[in-house]
Each structure stands twice: as structure tokens, then as C-alpha cells.
């Protein structure tokens, strides 16, 4: 496994839920972190118990096409390198064929698929330079199958995010870049609160997703995982 010492990871949407859990786990393992959130002040509770020499925050609004380059530049200015990127920022609107609006569908496309593409593109030269660059896309089981009609629009955006991840894996392979689409089912965060009647005590814990993301980041170049489904209920095998 790759030693975390000296490696730098960018995490979008790190202020809550899965993103925060990943940040806390990677910090505990010794990675240097660059955390992005719409309002950097929201990252202060995440960072307060961390070694400030190993963590920084930056404004990241997924729908602002200028911010990825700014965030990447700030990260390199602080730490000198980028070794991994966790594309976690996401958005869920209940859009189906008959419900929801096209504007909501467009917003999910911009946040869930286009924004990770922009972020990876901005960080690409540094991931190549690393020789063992890693990209983990926090996708969803909904990016592998459509189980609920009300999630049709969300699934469209997450299917695109999974496709993006496979494209990153193929384009970056010869440069040592490995990409994985991490696809959890229901996770007990505020995003799923009120969305489903599935019991929260049976949902995947955010800390479990974080541990899995840490594994994907630490895998050596000769052990690539393209898609990892992390479910909390029995259904088709993936």
C-alpha cells in the first residue's frame, strides 16, 4: 500500500457528511489535505482538531467554472503537489419524467458530473507528475442502476459521473493515475434524511465510506479498482 506520508489529497464538499468523514479519516492516516466547500467558514469545525500544518481550506462552488483552477493553484502553492482528488460534492433533486424541473436537472448535471470533470482537468498535470495519482468519485448505487422513478434525474447525473471516472482511469493509466467510482447505497447523512423510509440504522455509515475511500487512495498502481459498490441491502450483484 502507498505510504500516506507527504501525499496531498483534495476533497470537495468536505464540510459535512461523507466528505467530512473522508477528511477526518485521511487526516488520521497522515495525509495533507486541501478541503473545499462553498463557504470555507463551514470547514472550521472539521479542521479545529486537525494539525494545521497538514490542512488548508478553500472556497469551492461546484457551479463556478473558475474556481477549480484557483483551488488547484492554492493547493500547490501551499503543499507543492497534488496526489489525489476526492470528488465528493453532490446534489440531489427529485426529478423524474413527470416531476421536477429541467433547471433542477441541469443543476444536478453541473454539480454531479461537469464539476468533477473541471476539477480533475485542473489538477491533471499534478496528478500525472505524482506518478501514483488517485481520483475517487463519490458516485452512488444510483449511478449503476435506477431503482426509484423519482431518482431518474439524479441517476442520469451519477451515471455520467461513473462514466467520467472510467474515462479518467483509461486516460491516466500510463501516467500512474488510477480512478475509482465509489458507489454507496443509502448513507446515513443529511442528504438521505427525508428522502427514503429505509431505516437509518440499516444505512451505511459515513465512516465506512471514508474507510473505503482511504483504501482506494492507498492501493498501489498494480491493484486498481474501477467501480466499488457499497450497499446496505441485497439486490443485484455488482
RODRENNU-988184 format. One line per field, with one value per atom (N, C-alpha, C): atom name; residue number from 1; x, y, z. Coordinates in steps of 0.05 Angstrom, whole numbers, plus 5000, padded with zeros to 4 digits. Example, Ala and Ser with C-alpha at 12.3 -4.5 7.8 and 13.67 -1.06 7.14 Angstrom:
2
atomo	[N, CA, C, N, CA, C]
num	[1, 1, 1, 2, 2, 2]
c1	[5264, 5246, 5264, 5257, 5273, 5258]
c2	[4886, 4910, 4934, 4955, 4979, 5001]
c3	[5156, 5156, 5156, 5142, 5143, 5157]
end
This chain:
238
atomo	[N, CA, C, N, CA, C, N, CA, C, N, CA, C, N, CA, C, N, CA, C, N, CA, C, N, CA, C, N, CA, C, N, CA, C, N, CA, C, N, CA, C, N, CA, C, N, CA, C, N, CA, C, N, CA, C, N, CA, C, N, CA, C, N, CA, C, N, CA, C, N, CA, C, N, CA, C, N, CA, C, N, CA, C, N, CA, C, N, CA, C, N, CA, C, N, CA, C, N, CA, C, N, CA, C, N, CA, C, N, CA, C, N, CA, C, N, CA, C, N, CA, C, N, CA, C, N, CA, C, N, CA, C, N, CA, C, N, CA, C, N, CA, C, N, CA, C, N, CA, C, N, CA, C, N, CA, C, N, CA, C, N, CA, C, N, CA, C, N, CA, C, N, CA, C, N, CA, C, N, CA, C, N, CA, C, N, CA, C, N, CA, C, N, CA, C, N, CA, C, N, CA, C, N, CA, C, N, CA, C, N, CA, C, N, CA, C, N, CA, C, N, CA, C, N, CA, C, N, CA, C, N, CA, C, N, CA, C, N, CA, C, N, CA, C, N, CA, C, N, CA, C, N, CA, C, N, CA, C, N, CA, C, N, CA, C, N, CA, C, N, CA, C, N, CA, C, N, CA, C, N, CA, C, N, CA, C, N, CA, C, N, CA, C, N, CA, C, N, CA, C, N, CA, C, N, CA, C, N, CA, C, N, CA, C, N, CA, C, N, CA, C, N, CA, C, N, CA, C, N, CA, C, N, CA, C, N, CA, C, N, CA, C, N, CA, C, N, CA, C, N, CA, C, N, CA, C, N, CA, C, N, CA, C, N, CA, C, N, CA, C, N, CA, C, N, CA, C, N, CA, C, N, CA, C, N, CA, C, N, CA, C, N, CA, C, N, CA, C, N, CA, C, N, CA, C, N, CA, C, N, CA, C, N, CA, C, N, CA, C, N, CA, C, N, CA, C, N, CA, C, N, CA, C, N, CA, C, N, CA, C, N, CA, C, N, CA, C, N, CA, C, N, CA, C, N, CA, C, N, CA, C, N, CA, C, N, CA, C, N, CA, C, N, CA, C, N, CA, C, N, CA, C, N, CA, C, N, CA, C, N, CA, C, N, CA, C, N, CA, C, N, CA, C, N, CA, C, N, CA, C, N, CA, C, N, CA, C, N, CA, C, N, CA, C, N, CA, C, N, CA, C, N, CA, C, N, CA, C, N, CA, C, N, CA, C, N, CA, C, N, CA, C, N, CA, C, N, CA, C, N, CA, C, N, CA, C, N, CA, C, N, CA, C, N, CA, C, N, CA, C, N, CA, C, N, CA, C, N, CA, C, N, CA, C, N, CA, C, N, CA, C, N, CA, C, N, CA, C, N, CA, C, N, CA, C, N, CA, C, N, CA, C, N, CA, C, N, CA, C, N, CA, C, N, CA, C, N, CA, C, N, CA, C, N, CA, C, N, CA, C, N, CA, C, N, CA, C, N, CA, C, N, CA, C, N, CA, C, N, CA, C, N, CA, C, N, CA, C, N, CA, C, N, CA, C, N, CA, C, N, CA, C, N, CA, C, N, CA, C, N, CA, C, N, CA, C, N, CA, C, N, CA, C, N, CA, C, N, CA, C, N, CA, C, N, CA, C, N, CA, C, N, CA, C, N, CA, C, N, CA, C, N, CA, C, N, CA, C, N, CA, C, N, CA, C, N, CA, C, N, CA, C, N, CA, C, N, CA, C, N, CA, C, N, CA, C, N, CA, C, N, CA, C, N, CA, C, N, CA, C, N, CA, C, N, CA, C, N, CA, C, N, CA, C, N, CA, C, N, CA, C, N, CA, C, N, CA, C, N, CA, C, N, CA, C, N, CA, C, N, CA, C]
num	[1, 1, 1, 2, 2, 2, 3, 3, 3, 4, 4, 4, 5, 5, 5, 6, 6, 6, 7, 7, 7, 8, 8, 8, 9, 9, 9, 10, 10, 10, 11, 11, 11, 12, 12, 12, 13, 13, 13, 14, 14, 14, 15, 15, 15, 16, 16, 16, 17, 17, 17, 18, 18, 18, 19, 19, 19, 20, 20, 20, 21, 21, 21, 22, 22, 22, 23, 23, 23, 24, 24, 24, 25, 25, 25, 26, 26, 26, 27, 27, 27, 28, 28, 28, 29, 29, 29, 30, 30, 30, 31, 31, 31, 32, 32, 32, 33, 33, 33, 34, 34, 34, 35, 35, 35, 36, 36, 36, 37, 37, 37, 38, 38, 38, 39, 39, 39, 40, 40, 40, 41, 41, 41, 42, 42, 42, 43, 43, 43, 44, 44, 44, 45, 45, 45, 46, 46, 46, 47, 47, 47, 48, 48, 48, 49, 49, 49, 50, 50, 50, 51, 51, 51, 52, 52, 52, 53, 53, 53, 54, 54, 54, 55, 55, 55, 56, 56, 56, 57, 57, 57, 58, 58, 58, 59, 59, 59, 60, 60, 60, 61, 61, 61, 62, 62, 62, 63, 63, 63, 64, 64, 64, 65, 65, 65, 66, 66, 66, 67, 67, 67, 68, 68, 68, 69, 69, 69, 70, 70, 70, 71, 71, 71, 72, 72, 72, 73, 73, 73, 74, 74, 74, 75, 75, 75, 76, 76, 76, 77, 77, 77, 78, 78, 78, 79, 79, 79, 80, 80, 80, 81, 81, 81, 82, 82, 82, 83, 83, 83, 84, 84, 84, 85, 85, 85, 86, 86, 86, 87, 87, 87, 88, 88, 88, 89, 89, 89, 90, 90, 90, 91, 91, 91, 92, 92, 92, 93, 93, 93, 94, 94, 94, 95, 95, 95, 96, 96, 96, 97, 97, 97, 98, 98, 98, 99, 99, 99, 100, 100, 100, 101, 101, 101, 102, 102, 102, 103, 103, 103, 104, 104, 104, 105, 105, 105, 106, 106, 106, 107, 107, 107, 108, 108, 108, 109, 109, 109, 110, 110, 110, 111, 111, 111, 112, 112, 112, 113, 113, 113, 114, 114, 114, 115, 115, 115, 116, 116, 116, 117, 117, 117, 118, 118, 118, 119, 119, 119, 120, 120, 120, 121, 121, 121, 122, 122, 122, 123, 123, 123, 124, 124, 124, 125, 125, 125, 126, 126, 126, 127, 127, 127, 128, 128, 128, 129, 129, 129, 130, 130, 130, 131, 131, 131, 132, 132, 132, 133, 133, 133, 134, 134, 134, 135, 135, 135, 136, 136, 136, 137, 137, 137, 138, 138, 138, 139, 139, 139, 140, 140, 140, 141, 141, 141, 142, 142, 142, 143, 143, 143, 144, 144, 144, 145, 145, 145, 146, 146, 146, 147, 147, 147, 148, 148, 148, 149, 149, 149, 150, 150, 150, 151, 151, 151, 152, 152, 152, 153, 153, 153, 154, 154, 154, 155, 155, 155, 156, 156, 156, 157, 157, 157, 158, 158, 158, 159, 159, 159, 160, 160, 160, 161, 161, 161, 162, 162, 162, 163, 163, 163, 164, 164, 164, 165, 165, 165, 166, 166, 166, 167, 167, 167, 168, 168, 168, 169, 169, 169, 170, 170, 170, 171, 171, 171, 172, 172, 172, 173, 173, 173, 174, 174, 174, 175, 175, 175, 176, 176, 176, 177, 177, 177, 178, 178, 178, 179, 179, 179, 180, 180, 180, 181, 181, 181, 182, 182, 182, 183, 183, 183, 184, 184, 184, 185, 185, 185, 186, 186, 186, 187, 187, 187, 188, 188, 188, 189, 189, 189, 190, 190, 190, 191, 191, 191, 192, 192, 192, 193, 193, 193, 194, 194, 194, 195, 195, 195, 196, 196, 196, 197, 197, 197, 198, 198, 198, 199, 199, 199, 200, 200, 200, 201, 201, 201, 202, 202, 202, 203, 203, 203, 204, 204, 204, 205, 205, 205, 206, 206, 206, 207, 207, 207, 208, 208, 208, 209, 209, 209, 210, 210, 210, 211, 211, 211, 212, 212, 212, 213, 213, 213, 214, 214, 214, 215, 215, 215, 216, 216, 216, 217, 217, 217, 218, 218, 218, 219, 219, 219, 220, 220, 220, 221, 221, 221, 222, 222, 222, 223, 223, 223, 224, 224, 224, 225, 225, 225, 226, 226, 226, 227, 227, 227, 228, 228, 228, 229, 229, 229, 230, 230, 230, 231, 231, 231, 232, 232, 232, 233, 233, 233, 234, 234, 234, 235, 235, 235, 236, 236, 236, 237, 237, 237, 238, 238, 238]
c1	[5017, 5000, 5018, 5007, 5023, 5023, 5047, 5051, 5038, 5020, 5007, 5026, 5049, 5067, 5075, 5070, 5078, 5058, 5037, 5018, 4995, 4986, 4967, 4941, 4919, 4892, 4874, 4860, 4839, 4812, 4794, 4768, 4747, 4729, 4707, 4683, 4669, 4646, 4654, 4676, 4687, 4675, 4655, 4645, 4625, 4614, 4594, 4592, 4577, 4570, 4595, 4593, 4614, 4640, 4640, 4664, 4679, 4664, 4676, 4688, 4673, 4683, 4709, 4711, 4735, 4758, 4753, 4773, 4784, 4767, 4776, 4792, 4783, 4798, 4826, 4827, 4852, 4872, 4861, 4879, 4891, 4874, 4883, 4905, 4904, 4924, 4950, 4950, 4974, 4976, 4954, 4954, 4953, 4964, 4959, 4934, 4917, 4891, 4886, 4873, 4862, 4832, 4818, 4789, 4773, 4754, 4738, 4709, 4697, 4669, 4659, 4633, 4621, 4628, 4627, 4634, 4657, 4682, 4704, 4700, 4684, 4679, 4666, 4651, 4638, 4658, 4683, 4703, 4718, 4714, 4727, 4721, 4696, 4691, 4705, 4710, 4724, 4753, 4764, 4793, 4803, 4785, 4793, 4810, 4805, 4820, 4843, 4849, 4869, 4895, 4917, 4943, 4943, 4944, 4940, 4963, 4985, 5007, 5001, 4980, 4973, 4945, 4933, 4907, 4903, 4888, 4881, 4852, 4840, 4813, 4812, 4793, 4790, 4761, 4752, 4725, 4722, 4702, 4696, 4666, 4657, 4629, 4629, 4615, 4617, 4606, 4590, 4579, 4594, 4616, 4633, 4657, 4657, 4678, 4706, 4709, 4735, 4749, 4733, 4744, 4762, 4758, 4776, 4805, 4811, 4838, 4849, 4833, 4842, 4848, 4831, 4835, 4860, 4864, 4887, 4913, 4912, 4936, 4942, 4922, 4926, 4937, 4927, 4937, 4966, 4974, 5002, 5019, 5009, 5025, 5030, 5011, 5014, 5030, 5024, 5037, 5057, 5057, 5076, 5069, 5046, 5039, 5010, 4999, 4973, 4975, 4968, 4970, 4943, 4922, 4896, 4874, 4851, 4828, 4804, 4788, 4763, 4740, 4726, 4704, 4679, 4673, 4651, 4627, 4631, 4608, 4586, 4562, 4540, 4514, 4494, 4468, 4446, 4424, 4401, 4375, 4362, 4335, 4317, 4292, 4274, 4263, 4277, 4269, 4263, 4239, 4232, 4222, 4209, 4198, 4176, 4159, 4136, 4140, 4159, 4163, 4190, 4192, 4217, 4218, 4239, 4242, 4268, 4269, 4294, 4316, 4310, 4330, 4343, 4327, 4338, 4356, 4347, 4363, 4390, 4389, 4413, 4432, 4421, 4438, 4452, 4437, 4450, 4471, 4466, 4487, 4512, 4509, 4532, 4547, 4533, 4547, 4558, 4542, 4549, 4568, 4568, 4583, 4603, 4593, 4610, 4631, 4624, 4643, 4666, 4662, 4685, 4703, 4692, 4708, 4726, 4715, 4731, 4753, 4746, 4765, 4788, 4782, 4803, 4820, 4808, 4823, 4843, 4834, 4852, 4875, 4870, 4890, 4907, 4900, 4911, 4942, 4954, 4984, 4997, 4985, 4997, 4993, 4970, 4964, 4984, 4989, 5008, 5036, 5043, 5070, 5074, 5053, 5055, 5065, 5057, 5065, 5047, 5032, 5012, 4988, 4978, 4955, 4930, 4912, 4888, 4864, 4842, 4817, 4795, 4781, 4759, 4734, 4715, 4690, 4669, 4658, 4636, 4611, 4605, 4582, 4558, 4546, 4523, 4515, 4501, 4489, 4470, 4459, 4441, 4456, 4482, 4498, 4503, 4493, 4496, 4469, 4448, 4421, 4401, 4377, 4355, 4335, 4332, 4314, 4288, 4290, 4267, 4261, 4236, 4229, 4235, 4232, 4237, 4266, 4284, 4312, 4323, 4305, 4314, 4335, 4330, 4348, 4374, 4373, 4397, 4413, 4400, 4414, 4428, 4415, 4428, 4454, 4454, 4479, 4500, 4492, 4511, 4522, 4505, 4515, 4537, 4533, 4554, 4579, 4576, 4599, 4615, 4601, 4615, 4630, 4617, 4630, 4655, 4653, 4676, 4699, 4693, 4713, 4728, 4713, 4725, 4742, 4733, 4750, 4776, 4774, 4799, 4818, 4807, 4824, 4838, 4824, 4837, 4857, 4850, 4868, 4892, 4889, 4912, 4929, 4921, 4934, 4964, 4973, 5002, 5018, 5004, 5017, 5015, 5006, 5003, 4978, 4960, 4935, 4915, 4903, 4882, 4857, 4835, 4809, 4789, 4773, 4753, 4727, 4705, 4678, 4668, 4666, 4657, 4626, 4611, 4582, 4567, 4563, 4548, 4518, 4504, 4475, 4467, 4446, 4437, 4459, 4467, 4486, 4472, 4477, 4462, 4474, 4467, 4475, 4450, 4454, 4431, 4419, 4435, 4424, 4402, 4404, 4383, 4361, 4364, 4343, 4318, 4296, 4271, 4268, 4289, 4287, 4275, 4279, 4271, 4261, 4244, 4235, 4252, 4274, 4292, 4304, 4304, 4313, 4342, 4346, 4373, 4393, 4384, 4402, 4413, 4400, 4410, 4426, 4428, 4443, 4473, 4489, 4518, 4526, 4544, 4554, 4575, 4575, 4594, 4623, 4628, 4656, 4664, 4645, 4651, 4658, 4644, 4650, 4678, 4684, 4710, 4733, 4729, 4749, 4754, 4732, 4734, 4749, 4743, 4757, 4786, 4793, 4821, 4836, 4822, 4833, 4839, 4820, 4823, 4847, 4850, 4872, 4899, 4900, 4925, 4933, 4915, 4922, 4946, 4964, 4987, 4978, 4996, 4989, 4980, 4989, 4983, 4959, 4942, 4918, 4895, 4884, 4864, 4836, 4819, 4790, 4775, 4761, 4747, 4721, 4705, 4679, 4676, 4667, 4663, 4636, 4618, 4591, 4591, 4579, 4579, 4550, 4536, 4508, 4500, 4476, 4466, 4441, 4435, 4412, 4417, 4405, 4410, 4396, 4410, 4398, 4418, 4416, 4434, 4463, 4479, 4508, 4522, 4542, 4557, 4586]
c2	[4976, 5000, 5025, 5047, 5071, 5085, 5093, 5108, 5135, 5143, 5169, 5193, 5188, 5210, 5226, 5252, 5270, 5272, 5256, 5257, 5277, 5290, 5312, 5304, 5307, 5300, 5324, 5329, 5349, 5335, 5347, 5336, 5357, 5354, 5373, 5366, 5387, 5382, 5369, 5379, 5367, 5377, 5394, 5407, 5389, 5368, 5352, 5324, 5307, 5281, 5264, 5252, 5235, 5250, 5274, 5290, 5295, 5302, 5307, 5281, 5259, 5234, 5226, 5230, 5223, 5241, 5267, 5285, 5276, 5270, 5262, 5236, 5217, 5192, 5195, 5210, 5214, 5230, 5250, 5265, 5246, 5228, 5209, 5191, 5186, 5169, 5183, 5210, 5225, 5240, 5240, 5255, 5285, 5301, 5330, 5335, 5353, 5356, 5385, 5387, 5412, 5409, 5422, 5418, 5440, 5433, 5453, 5452, 5476, 5479, 5506, 5507, 5532, 5556, 5551, 5571, 5560, 5570, 5559, 5560, 5579, 5581, 5555, 5541, 5516, 5494, 5498, 5477, 5480, 5502, 5506, 5484, 5475, 5453, 5428, 5424, 5400, 5402, 5426, 5429, 5434, 5441, 5450, 5429, 5404, 5383, 5373, 5385, 5375, 5391, 5378, 5391, 5412, 5438, 5459, 5460, 5447, 5445, 5426, 5409, 5389, 5393, 5416, 5421, 5450, 5454, 5481, 5480, 5503, 5504, 5524, 5520, 5538, 5538, 5561, 5563, 5546, 5529, 5513, 5512, 5526, 5526, 5510, 5487, 5468, 5480, 5500, 5511, 5535, 5542, 5564, 5553, 5557, 5544, 5555, 5578, 5589, 5579, 5568, 5561, 5536, 5516, 5493, 5501, 5517, 5526, 5541, 5558, 5574, 5556, 5536, 5518, 5501, 5491, 5475, 5491, 5516, 5533, 5539, 5543, 5549, 5524, 5501, 5476, 5471, 5475, 5471, 5492, 5517, 5538, 5531, 5518, 5511, 5485, 5465, 5439, 5430, 5443, 5436, 5413, 5400, 5377, 5370, 5352, 5340, 5311, 5293, 5265, 5251, 5263, 5250, 5271, 5263, 5281, 5264, 5273, 5260, 5279, 5271, 5287, 5279, 5293, 5286, 5304, 5330, 5349, 5338, 5338, 5327, 5341, 5336, 5349, 5330, 5330, 5312, 5328, 5327, 5337, 5314, 5313, 5292, 5298, 5290, 5295, 5269, 5266, 5242, 5252, 5235, 5244, 5264, 5260, 5278, 5298, 5294, 5313, 5327, 5349, 5364, 5382, 5397, 5417, 5412, 5422, 5420, 5435, 5457, 5473, 5456, 5440, 5423, 5401, 5390, 5370, 5382, 5406, 5420, 5424, 5431, 5437, 5411, 5389, 5363, 5355, 5360, 5354, 5371, 5397, 5414, 5407, 5399, 5393, 5365, 5346, 5318, 5307, 5319, 5308, 5328, 5352, 5372, 5382, 5388, 5399, 5380, 5354, 5336, 5336, 5337, 5338, 5363, 5386, 5410, 5408, 5397, 5395, 5377, 5354, 5335, 5347, 5361, 5373, 5394, 5409, 5429, 5416, 5393, 5380, 5360, 5355, 5334, 5335, 5358, 5358, 5349, 5356, 5349, 5319, 5309, 5280, 5264, 5273, 5259, 5260, 5283, 5287, 5269, 5264, 5247, 5219, 5208, 5181, 5160, 5168, 5150, 5167, 5183, 5199, 5183, 5192, 5178, 5197, 5187, 5201, 5182, 5190, 5175, 5193, 5183, 5197, 5184, 5201, 5191, 5192, 5169, 5167, 5157, 5135, 5125, 5098, 5081, 5058, 5067, 5091, 5102, 5109, 5109, 5112, 5085, 5063, 5037, 5025, 5033, 5023, 5044, 5043, 5061, 5044, 5050, 5034, 5049, 5076, 5092, 5112, 5113, 5131, 5160, 5167, 5195, 5203, 5183, 5189, 5188, 5189, 5187, 5208, 5233, 5254, 5252, 5245, 5240, 5218, 5196, 5174, 5182, 5199, 5208, 5222, 5239, 5253, 5235, 5215, 5197, 5176, 5168, 5150, 5165, 5191, 5207, 5209, 5211, 5213, 5187, 5164, 5138, 5136, 5145, 5145, 5162, 5186, 5204, 5189, 5175, 5162, 5141, 5126, 5105, 5118, 5141, 5156, 5166, 5176, 5184, 5161, 5138, 5114, 5107, 5107, 5099, 5120, 5145, 5166, 5170, 5164, 5169, 5144, 5121, 5096, 5097, 5105, 5105, 5125, 5143, 5163, 5155, 5131, 5122, 5132, 5144, 5154, 5131, 5126, 5106, 5120, 5112, 5125, 5104, 5110, 5091, 5106, 5094, 5104, 5089, 5103, 5091, 5096, 5075, 5077, 5066, 5082, 5072, 5073, 5055, 5057, 5079, 5075, 5095, 5099, 5124, 5130, 5148, 5144, 5158, 5186, 5204, 5232, 5249, 5276, 5293, 5292, 5283, 5282, 5261, 5239, 5219, 5223, 5243, 5249, 5258, 5243, 5251, 5241, 5230, 5221, 5193, 5177, 5149, 5140, 5119, 5108, 5084, 5079, 5058, 5065, 5046, 5052, 5063, 5085, 5097, 5080, 5064, 5047, 5024, 5020, 4999, 5011, 5037, 5050, 5048, 5051, 5052, 5077, 5073, 5096, 5111, 5138, 5154, 5146, 5137, 5129, 5104, 5087, 5064, 5072, 5091, 5102, 5114, 5128, 5141, 5121, 5099, 5078, 5066, 5062, 5050, 5069, 5095, 5115, 5115, 5113, 5112, 5088, 5065, 5041, 5046, 5058, 5062, 5081, 5101, 5120, 5107, 5088, 5076, 5052, 5042, 5018, 5025, 5006, 5010, 5010, 5019, 5022, 4995, 4973, 4947, 4934, 4950, 4939, 4960, 4962, 4982, 4972, 4988, 4982, 5003, 4995, 5014, 5023, 5005, 5011, 4994, 5007, 4993, 5000, 4980, 4984, 4977, 4995, 4992, 4994, 4971, 4971, 4963, 4971, 4964, 4946, 4936, 4919, 4900, 4876, 4857, 4865, 4864, 4867, 4855, 4863, 4851, 4855, 4835, 4836, 4854, 4870, 4888, 4882]
c3	[5000, 5000, 5000, 4989, 4987, 5014, 5022, 5048, 5045, 5064, 5063, 5067, 5079, 5087, 5063, 5064, 5043, 5020, 5021, 4999, 5005, 4984, 4986, 4972, 4987, 4976, 4977, 4954, 4953, 4956, 4972, 4977, 4974, 4955, 4952, 4970, 4978, 4995, 5022, 5034, 5057, 5083, 5082, 5107, 5121, 5109, 5122, 5110, 5123, 5112, 5104, 5080, 5070, 5068, 5057, 5053, 5079, 5100, 5126, 5137, 5135, 5145, 5131, 5105, 5090, 5099, 5102, 5111, 5139, 5157, 5184, 5183, 5166, 5165, 5152, 5130, 5117, 5134, 5149, 5167, 5188, 5199, 5219, 5208, 5182, 5169, 5162, 5163, 5159, 5132, 5117, 5092, 5097, 5079, 5079, 5062, 5071, 5060, 5050, 5027, 5017, 5015, 5033, 5035, 5021, 5005, 4990, 4999, 5002, 5008, 4998, 4994, 4984, 5002, 5028, 5048, 5065, 5061, 5077, 5107, 5116, 5145, 5156, 5138, 5146, 5151, 5142, 5145, 5172, 5186, 5211, 5232, 5235, 5254, 5246, 5220, 5211, 5217, 5215, 5217, 5246, 5264, 5290, 5306, 5301, 5315, 5298, 5275, 5257, 5261, 5252, 5251, 5229, 5236, 5216, 5196, 5202, 5182, 5160, 5164, 5144, 5132, 5136, 5125, 5117, 5095, 5087, 5076, 5075, 5064, 5040, 5023, 5000, 4991, 4981, 4971, 4946, 4945, 4922, 4917, 4897, 4888, 4863, 4863, 4841, 4815, 4816, 4791, 4781, 4795, 4786, 4770, 4744, 4728, 4731, 4746, 4750, 4775, 4794, 4820, 4820, 4803, 4804, 4800, 4780, 4775, 4799, 4811, 4834, 4858, 4862, 4885, 4880, 4856, 4850, 4854, 4844, 4847, 4876, 4892, 4921, 4935, 4927, 4939, 4933, 4908, 4900, 4913, 4916, 4929, 4958, 4971, 4999, 5003, 4988, 4993, 4972, 4949, 4928, 4910, 4915, 4898, 4903, 4885, 4889, 4881, 4899, 4894, 4891, 4901, 4900, 4901, 4890, 4889, 4895, 4915, 4921, 4912, 4891, 4881, 4895, 4917, 4934, 4933, 4926, 4926, 4908, 4918, 4902, 4909, 4892, 4895, 4887, 4902, 4897, 4895, 4872, 4869, 4860, 4869, 4860, 4832, 4812, 4784, 4770, 4759, 4744, 4716, 4702, 4676, 4680, 4700, 4704, 4726, 4744, 4766, 4764, 4779, 4779, 4754, 4752, 4731, 4715, 4691, 4675, 4688, 4702, 4716, 4738, 4752, 4773, 4761, 4738, 4725, 4716, 4705, 4696, 4719, 4742, 4766, 4775, 4775, 4783, 4763, 4737, 4717, 4722, 4728, 4732, 4757, 4779, 4804, 4805, 4795, 4799, 4777, 4753, 4731, 4719, 4712, 4700, 4719, 4744, 4763, 4769, 4773, 4776, 4752, 4728, 4703, 4704, 4711, 4712, 4733, 4756, 4778, 4770, 4759, 4751, 4729, 4710, 4688, 4699, 4719, 4731, 4746, 4759, 4775, 4758, 4734, 4718, 4716, 4710, 4708, 4734, 4756, 4782, 4789, 4781, 4785, 4768, 4744, 4726, 4739, 4749, 4760, 4784, 4799, 4823, 4816, 4794, 4786, 4799, 4819, 4831, 4839, 4820, 4825, 4829, 4845, 4851, 4848, 4836, 4835, 4845, 4866, 4876, 4872, 4856, 4852, 4871, 4888, 4905, 4888, 4875, 4858, 4874, 4867, 4881, 4868, 4884, 4871, 4849, 4852, 4832, 4806, 4807, 4783, 4769, 4781, 4769, 4760, 4773, 4766, 4775, 4763, 4771, 4786, 4811, 4828, 4835, 4834, 4841, 4819, 4810, 4788, 4795, 4821, 4829, 4828, 4825, 4823, 4795, 4775, 4747, 4740, 4747, 4740, 4755, 4781, 4797, 4785, 4777, 4765, 4739, 4723, 4698, 4704, 4725, 4731, 4743, 4759, 4772, 4752, 4733, 4712, 4697, 4692, 4678, 4695, 4721, 4739, 4738, 4737, 4735, 4708, 4687, 4660, 4660, 4673, 4675, 4689, 4711, 4726, 4709, 4693, 4676, 4655, 4645, 4625, 4638, 4663, 4677, 4680, 4688, 4692, 4666, 4644, 4618, 4609, 4610, 4601, 4618, 4644, 4662, 4668, 4657, 4665, 4661, 4638, 4632, 4648, 4662, 4679, 4708, 4714, 4742, 4756, 4741, 4753, 4754, 4777, 4780, 4790, 4778, 4786, 4793, 4813, 4823, 4827, 4819, 4825, 4849, 4872, 4897, 4898, 4898, 4894, 4919, 4939, 4962, 4957, 4972, 4973, 4992, 5007, 5026, 5048, 5052, 5073, 5093, 5118, 5139, 5142, 5123, 5124, 5121, 5122, 5119, 5090, 5070, 5043, 5041, 5056, 5055, 5075, 5092, 5112, 5098, 5102, 5089, 5061, 5049, 5021, 5019, 5039, 5038, 5065, 5065, 5091, 5099, 5085, 5092, 5120, 5138, 5166, 5167, 5180, 5182, 5196, 5215, 5229, 5211, 5188, 5170, 5147, 5146, 5125, 5129, 5108, 5110, 5126, 5144, 5160, 5143, 5146, 5130, 5136, 5161, 5168, 5152, 5145, 5129, 5100, 5090, 5063, 5063, 5085, 5087, 5088, 5103, 5105, 5077, 5062, 5035, 5017, 5018, 5002, 5008, 5033, 5041, 5029, 5029, 5017, 4987, 4973, 4944, 4938, 4955, 4952, 4957, 4975, 4983, 4966, 4949, 4933, 4914, 4911, 4893, 4864, 4846, 4818, 4805, 4816, 4804, 4817, 4830, 4843, 4840, 4816, 4810, 4814, 4826, 4828, 4812, 4791, 4774, 4786, 4797, 4808, 4834, 4855, 4880, 4891, 4890, 4901, 4931, 4947, 4976, 4985, 4986, 4990, 5019, 5027, 5053, 5052, 5028, 5024, 5001, 5001, 4979, 4954, 4932, 4906, 4885, 4861, 4841, 4849, 4844, 4850, 4830, 4841, 4823, 4826]
end
